[in-house]
């Protein structure tokens, strides 16, 4: 068992007290994480982050009265980019999922999900990957494909190596495995990822996969 002080640290923001406490109890029951605080609004979150700057992950509702999860995700990305954000919400339509992911969240889990799925989502996001289950990914993909301004506009040209990266990135391989497949260093994979993501205006591998399928790159 990990020492409590070495466990990944998690916080939760949700304006519904009963739901918030239930989620805290559930996450603590996993016995893999240290829940360091839970708050009901954005102002309290800002105050707590002053003394918890090394937080590993923020679990976040989307619909809240003072500031939406979309705004909070964007604020976290701007001010605390090293803290991963996982949306946990009943707002599971494709456009909400796409918007919160575009805002900076690294994954989405419905409040109707099982404890096992929540645990998988937390582990996945903490491990550096984005998380969506298949149903939510399908809704997310549909929303993106029906949005006229989701991706950067205009024709995008990729170099042969960038195209190779895109194809590998649309698999389940880790970035280290992709580096091995491409016979390059992990740092070089990071450079290709940053270049490709910037060119088409995406932030996650899920968005990249939708773009690649839509533009017949796969």
C-alpha positions as CSV (number, residue, x, y, z in Angstrom):
1,X,0.0,0.0,0.0
2,X,1.3,3.5,-0.8
3,X,2.1,5.9,1.9
4,X,-0.8,8.3,2.3
5,X,1.5,11.3,1.6
6,X,2.7,9.8,-1.7
7,X,-0.8,9.0,-3.1
8,X,-2.0,11.2,-5.9
9,X,-4.0,14.1,-4.4
10,X,-7.6,14.8,-5.6
11,X,-10.0,17.6,-4.9
12,X,-13.7,18.0,-5.9
13,X,-15.9,21.0,-6.8
14,X,-19.6,20.4,-6.9
15,X,-22.4,22.7,-5.6
16,X,-24.6,19.8,-4.4
17,X,-23.4,18.9,-0.9
18,X,-24.9,15.4,-0.7
19,X,-23.4,14.4,-4.1
20,X,-20.0,15.9,-3.2
21,X,-19.7,14.1,0.0
22,X,-20.8,10.8,-1.6
23,X,-18.1,11.2,-4.3
24,X,-15.5,12.0,-1.7
25,X,-16.4,8.9,0.3
26,X,-16.3,6.8,-2.9
27,X,-12.9,8.1,-4.0
28,X,-11.4,7.6,-0.6
29,X,-12.8,4.1,-0.5
30,X,-10.6,3.3,-3.6
31,X,-7.7,3.6,-1.2
32,X,-5.4,4.8,-4.0
33,X,-5.8,8.6,-3.7
34,X,-5.7,11.3,-1.0
35,X,-8.8,13.6,-1.2
36,X,-7.3,16.9,0.2
37,X,-10.4,19.1,-0.1
38,X,-13.9,19.5,-1.5
39,X,-15.6,22.8,-2.2
40,X,-19.0,24.0,-3.5
41,X,-18.0,27.1,-5.5
42,X,-15.2,28.7,-7.6
43,X,-14.2,31.2,-4.9
44,X,-13.6,28.5,-2.4
45,X,-11.6,26.6,-5.0
46,X,-9.3,29.5,-5.6
47,X,-8.7,29.9,-1.9
48,X,-7.9,26.2,-1.4
49,X,-5.5,26.1,-4.4
50,X,-3.4,28.7,-2.7
51,X,-2.2,26.1,-0.3
52,X,-2.7,23.0,-2.6
53,X,-0.8,24.0,-5.7
54,X,0.6,20.5,-6.1
55,X,-2.8,18.9,-6.5
56,X,-2.8,15.9,-8.9
57,X,-6.4,16.1,-10.2
58,X,-9.6,18.1,-9.8
59,X,-12.9,16.3,-10.2
60,X,-15.4,18.9,-11.4
61,X,-19.1,19.3,-12.0
62,X,-20.1,21.2,-15.2
63,X,-23.3,22.9,-14.1
64,X,-22.8,25.2,-11.1
65,X,-24.4,28.5,-10.2
66,X,-21.5,30.9,-9.9
67,X,-19.1,29.7,-12.6
68,X,-19.6,26.8,-15.1
69,X,-17.3,23.9,-15.4
70,X,-16.3,25.1,-18.9
71,X,-15.1,28.3,-17.3
72,X,-13.3,26.6,-14.5
73,X,-11.6,24.1,-16.8
74,X,-10.3,27.0,-18.9
75,X,-9.2,28.9,-15.8
76,X,-7.4,25.8,-14.5
77,X,-5.7,25.3,-17.8
78,X,-4.5,28.9,-17.7
79,X,-3.4,29.1,-14.1
80,X,-2.7,25.5,-13.0
81,X,-1.8,23.6,-16.2
82,X,-0.1,20.8,-14.3
83,X,-3.3,19.9,-12.4
84,X,-5.4,17.5,-14.5
85,X,-9.2,18.1,-14.6
86,X,-11.8,15.4,-14.9
87,X,-15.4,16.4,-15.5
88,X,-17.9,14.4,-13.5
89,X,-21.4,15.5,-14.5
90,X,-24.9,14.6,-15.4
91,X,-24.6,16.9,-18.5
92,X,-23.6,14.0,-20.9
93,X,-24.7,15.4,-24.2
94,X,-22.1,15.5,-26.9
95,X,-21.8,19.2,-27.1
96,X,-21.2,19.6,-23.4
97,X,-18.6,16.9,-23.5
98,X,-16.8,18.4,-26.5
99,X,-17.0,21.9,-24.9
100,X,-15.5,20.9,-21.5
101,X,-12.8,18.9,-23.3
102,X,-12.0,21.8,-25.5
103,X,-11.9,24.0,-22.4
104,X,-9.2,22.0,-20.8
105,X,-10.7,18.9,-19.1
106,X,-8.8,15.6,-19.8
107,X,-11.8,13.4,-19.5
108,X,-15.5,13.1,-18.8
109,X,-17.5,10.7,-16.6
110,X,-21.2,10.7,-16.2
111,X,-22.6,10.8,-12.6
112,X,-24.5,7.7,-13.5
113,X,-21.3,5.8,-14.1
114,X,-20.3,2.8,-11.9
115,X,-17.6,3.2,-9.3
116,X,-15.3,1.0,-11.4
117,X,-15.6,3.4,-14.3
118,X,-14.8,6.4,-12.2
119,X,-11.7,4.6,-10.9
120,X,-10.7,3.8,-14.4
121,X,-11.2,7.4,-15.5
122,X,-9.1,8.7,-12.6
123,X,-6.3,6.3,-13.3
124,X,-6.4,7.0,-17.0
125,X,-6.2,10.8,-16.6
126,X,-3.6,10.6,-13.9
127,X,-1.6,8.4,-16.2
128,X,-1.5,11.1,-18.8
129,X,-4.2,10.0,-21.2
130,X,-7.7,11.4,-21.8
131,X,-10.8,9.4,-20.8
132,X,-14.2,8.9,-22.5
133,X,-16.2,5.7,-22.5
134,X,-17.5,4.5,-25.8
135,X,-21.0,6.0,-25.5
136,X,-19.6,9.4,-24.5
137,X,-17.0,9.2,-27.2
138,X,-19.7,8.5,-29.9
139,X,-21.7,11.6,-28.6
140,X,-18.5,13.6,-28.5
141,X,-17.5,12.6,-32.1
142,X,-21.0,13.4,-33.4
143,X,-20.9,16.8,-31.8
144,X,-17.5,17.6,-33.3
145,X,-18.5,16.4,-36.8
146,X,-21.6,18.7,-36.6
147,X,-19.6,21.7,-35.5
148,X,-18.5,24.0,-38.3
149,X,-15.8,25.8,-36.2
150,X,-14.4,23.1,-33.9
151,X,-11.2,22.6,-35.8
152,X,-8.9,25.2,-37.2
153,X,-10.2,26.4,-40.6
154,X,-8.4,25.9,-43.9
155,X,-6.4,23.1,-45.4
156,X,-3.9,21.6,-43.1
157,X,-0.7,20.1,-44.5
158,X,1.2,17.4,-42.5
159,X,4.8,16.3,-43.1
160,X,5.2,12.5,-43.7
161,X,6.4,12.1,-40.1
162,X,3.5,14.1,-38.7
163,X,1.1,11.9,-40.7
164,X,2.7,8.8,-39.3
165,X,2.4,10.3,-35.8
166,X,-1.3,11.0,-36.4
167,X,-2.0,7.4,-37.4
168,X,-0.2,5.9,-34.4
169,X,-1.7,8.5,-32.0
170,X,-5.2,7.2,-33.1
171,X,-4.4,3.8,-31.6
172,X,-4.3,2.8,-28.0
173,X,-0.5,2.9,-27.9
174,X,1.2,5.1,-25.3
175,X,3.4,7.9,-26.4
176,X,6.5,5.9,-25.4
177,X,5.3,3.0,-27.6
178,X,4.7,5.4,-30.5
179,X,8.3,6.7,-30.1
180,X,9.5,3.1,-30.5
181,X,7.3,2.5,-33.5
182,X,8.6,5.7,-35.2
183,X,12.2,5.0,-34.2
184,X,12.5,8.4,-32.5
185,X,12.9,9.7,-28.9
186,X,10.0,10.4,-26.5
187,X,10.9,14.1,-26.7
188,X,10.5,14.0,-30.5
189,X,7.1,12.4,-30.1
190,X,6.2,15.3,-27.9
191,X,7.3,17.8,-30.5
192,X,5.2,16.1,-33.2
193,X,2.2,16.0,-30.9
194,X,2.5,19.7,-30.1
195,X,2.9,20.6,-33.8
196,X,0.0,18.5,-35.0
197,X,-2.3,19.6,-32.1
198,X,-1.5,23.2,-32.8
199,X,-2.1,22.9,-36.6
200,X,-5.6,21.6,-36.3
201,X,-6.6,23.2,-33.0
202,X,-7.1,20.1,-30.8
203,X,-6.1,19.3,-27.3
204,X,-6.7,15.6,-26.9
205,X,-6.1,12.3,-28.8
206,X,-9.9,11.8,-29.0
207,X,-10.3,15.0,-30.9
208,X,-7.3,14.1,-33.1
209,X,-9.0,10.7,-33.9
210,X,-12.2,12.4,-34.9
211,X,-10.3,14.8,-37.1
212,X,-8.2,12.0,-38.7
213,X,-11.3,9.9,-39.4
214,X,-13.2,12.9,-40.8
215,X,-10.4,13.9,-43.1
216,X,-9.5,10.3,-44.2
217,X,-6.1,10.2,-42.7
218,X,-6.4,6.8,-41.0
